[in-house]
């Protein structure tokens, strides 16, 4: 979210209409530049400092909200909308496999609001905190706090990440990548990931985001799937494209105004080679 313009609190959201409008224009300009360069893959390869932003070793879990860039693992409300004991247990196992370090909640969480409404809970912030604390206890990791976020959702992108290693809170990401939601596909099953993606699009096109008038065929919402080089096979890419095509069909049904206003593309994360990591650690 461009710390140079908004200061150290930038990851928590633009607090004023002016900061929101500036951020929107910066991201629109960046996305046009990326398109002119031939796509995000080419752009990312042209920005060497972004390599570290795809190699996050902080495996904290936070919301997919673009205003809460804490850690490499992101799901709606840190997982609050995953219903049922069996589904929650499977989610916990995937989090353990991903090496989760800690869990955050945040205020004004859209997923927590949905959960609270569906379960007759008056205080959605309390629901967000209670769920995240309980999840952290079940995982045997620290609950790291309740993040304060501000302003409307400023995302012009949704990252569909299979790596579990992107660092949206890093200076490089904040300055060089479009502001966006993040769905950690590596810790969600296909249906959960689809639900998260559809929710992100609903927020972006709704009153809590920029709204449908902010997106067009020429200026769309970007959905970006990210894969590791080791995963970048024809079969893996075909599966991701199939998942996203299915999600897009659902988006057309549930958010008709989004039709023709979403651009989908994929990139291979520029993960560091082992020798690069060793040199950096020795420095």
C-alpha positions, 0 to 999 in steps of 0.5 A: 500500500505504498508506505512512501505515500502513507507511512508506517501504518500503510498495511492497515488501510488508507484512513482518508478519502484522499489517501484512498484515491491516491492509492487507487490511482497508483495501483491503476497506473501500476497495473497499466504499466504491467499490462504494457510490459506484457504481463505480471510475469515479465514485470516481476522478473524486471524488479529484482527486489521483489525476489525476497517478497516471494520468500517470506519465512514468517508463517503467521496466519492473518485475514486475506484482507489487504489491510492486514498484511501479517505473515505469509498465510491468509484466509478470510477471518483467519478461517472463521468461515470454515464450518464444521468440526471435521473441516476445521480439523482438516484446516488445522492439519494443513496449517501445521503442515505449512509451519504456521507460527501464530494467528492474528485477528482484526477489527471490522473483519468482513468474514467475522461479520458474516459469521456473527450474523449467521450465528446470532452473535452481536459483537463481530470483533469479539467473535473474531478474537475468540475464534483466532485465540481458540485456533491458536490454542488448538495449533499450539502457537501464539495468538498475536493480537487484534489488528486495527484496520481502517478505511474501505478495502483498497484492493485492485487485485486478488492473489490466489497463492499456492506457495504460502510464501508471499510477503505482502507486508514487505517494503518491496511488495508494498511499493512494487505490487498492486494492492490486493487480497490474498487467498492462501490456496496451500492451506485451503481445499478447493471449495474453501479457496473458491469461497474466499476468492468469490468473497474477495471479489464481492468486497471489491465490487461492493460498498466496502471496496471501490465498487463496481464503477471502479472496474471496467474491461479496460481497467479490471480487477486482477486475479493473480495465481502464484505458483512455485517453480517446482509446481509450474507443470502443465498439469498444475497450471491446467488445474489452477486455470480450471479452478479459477474458471469454475470460480469465475462462472460462479462470480458471473452468477453471484456478481453479474456486474463483475462480468468482463471486468476481471482479468486472470493471469498467473505467475511463477514466484521468483523463489530464491535458489538454495545457494542464494539463501546461503549467501544471504544468511552468511552475509 
